[in-house]
Amino acid sequence: MNRQNKNKALLIIGIILGACSSGQNNKQGTARTVPVTVATAVQKNVPVQLSAIGNVEAYNTVSIRARVGGELQKVFFKEGDEIKEGDTLFLLDPRPYAAALQQAEANVRPVRRET
């Protein structure tokens, strides 16, 4: 054998002997103990719970656009409620419309008197 092969063989033997141990890792020569807890197995139903962070998107959405302007007095639905055609959605302050109606009626009266 040449010198390189002898060195390789000695190195391999050294690694194998170093990897083998007597099983005693601490300095006193006693085996280390690991605490273990024991429990009796029980079979029962467990509720399935899922906690996640994400976004929810509705299947159908609608956009509501006002045909008249005014101050909202009351909203008759909550987000997510189901509504159908003809349901009242909002109540607007009727005072500006009542005043405009009275003014229009007052403007019509003098015209009738003149004719």
C-alpha positions in Angstrom: 0.0 0.0 0.0 1.2 3.4 -0.7 1.3 6.2 1.8 -1.9 7.9 0.7 -4.0 4.7 1.0 -2.6 4.1 4.5 -3.5 7.6 5.6 -7.1 7.2 4.2 -7.5 3.8 6.0 -6.3 5.3 9.3 -8.6 8.2 8.9 -11.6 5.9 8.3 -10.7 3.7 11.2 -10.4 6.8 13.5 -13.8 8.1 12.4 -15.5 4.7 13.0 -13.9 4.3 16.5 -14.8 7.9 17.4 -18.4 7.4 16.4 -18.7 4.3 18.6 -19.3 5.1 22.2 -19.9 3.2 25.4 -23.4 4.8 25.9 -22.3 6.9 28.8 -22.6 10.6 28.0 -22.2 12.3 31.3 -19.2 12.6 33.6 -20.5 10.5 36.5 -21.0 7.4 34.4 -24.7 7.1 35.1 -27.4 6.9 32.4 -29.5 10.0 31.9 -33.2 9.7 32.6 -36.0 11.5 30.7 -39.3 12.2 32.5 -42.3 10.6 30.8 -46.0 11.3 31.4 -48.7 8.6 30.9 -52.4 9.1 30.2 -55.3 6.8 29.3 -56.6 7.1 25.8 -60.2 8.2 25.5 -62.4 8.1 22.4 -64.9 11.0 22.0 -66.2 13.4 19.4 -64.2 16.5 18.9 -65.7 19.6 17.2 -64.0 20.7 14.0 -63.0 24.3 14.2 -61.2 26.4 11.6 -59.6 29.7 12.3 -58.4 31.6 9.3 -57.8 35.1 8.0 -59.2 35.9 4.6 -61.6 37.8 2.6 -65.3 37.0 1.9 -66.9 38.0 -1.4 -70.6 38.0 -2.1 -72.1 36.1 -5.0 -74.3 39.0 -6.0 -74.0 42.7 -5.2 -76.1 45.7 -6.1 -75.3 49.4 -6.3 -77.9 51.8 -4.9 -78.1 55.2 -6.5 -80.4 58.0 -5.2 -82.8 59.5 -7.7 -83.5 62.4 -5.3 -81.3 64.2 -2.7 -82.1 64.6 0.9 -81.0 63.8 4.4 -81.5 60.2 5.6 -83.7 59.8 8.7 -83.7 56.0 8.8 -82.2 53.0 7.1 -84.5 49.9 7.1 -81.9 47.2 6.4 -78.6 46.0 7.6 -75.7 44.9 5.5 -76.2 41.3 4.5 -80.0 41.3 4.8 -82.1 39.9 2.0 -84.4 42.3 0.4 -87.0 42.0 -2.3 -88.5 44.4 -4.9 -90.7 46.9 -3.3 -89.1 46.9 0.2 -88.6 50.3 1.8 -84.9 50.8 2.1 -84.5 54.4 3.4 -86.6 57.2 4.8 -85.7 60.7 3.7 -86.5 63.9 5.6 -89.8 64.9 4.1 -89.7 68.6 5.2 -87.9 70.0 2.1 -90.3 68.2 -0.2 -93.3 69.4 1.8 -92.1 73.0 1.6 -91.5 72.7 -2.1 -95.0 71.2 -2.6 -96.6 74.1 -0.6 -94.7 76.7 -2.6 -95.8 75.1 -5.9 -99.4 75.0 -4.7 -99.2 78.7 -3.6 -97.8 79.6 -7.0 -100.7 77.9 -8.7 -103.4 79.6 -6.7 -102.7 83.2 -7.9 -102.7 82.0 -11.5 -106.2 80.5 -11.1 -107.6 83.8 -9.5 -106.3 85.9 -12.4 -108.1 83.8 -15.0 
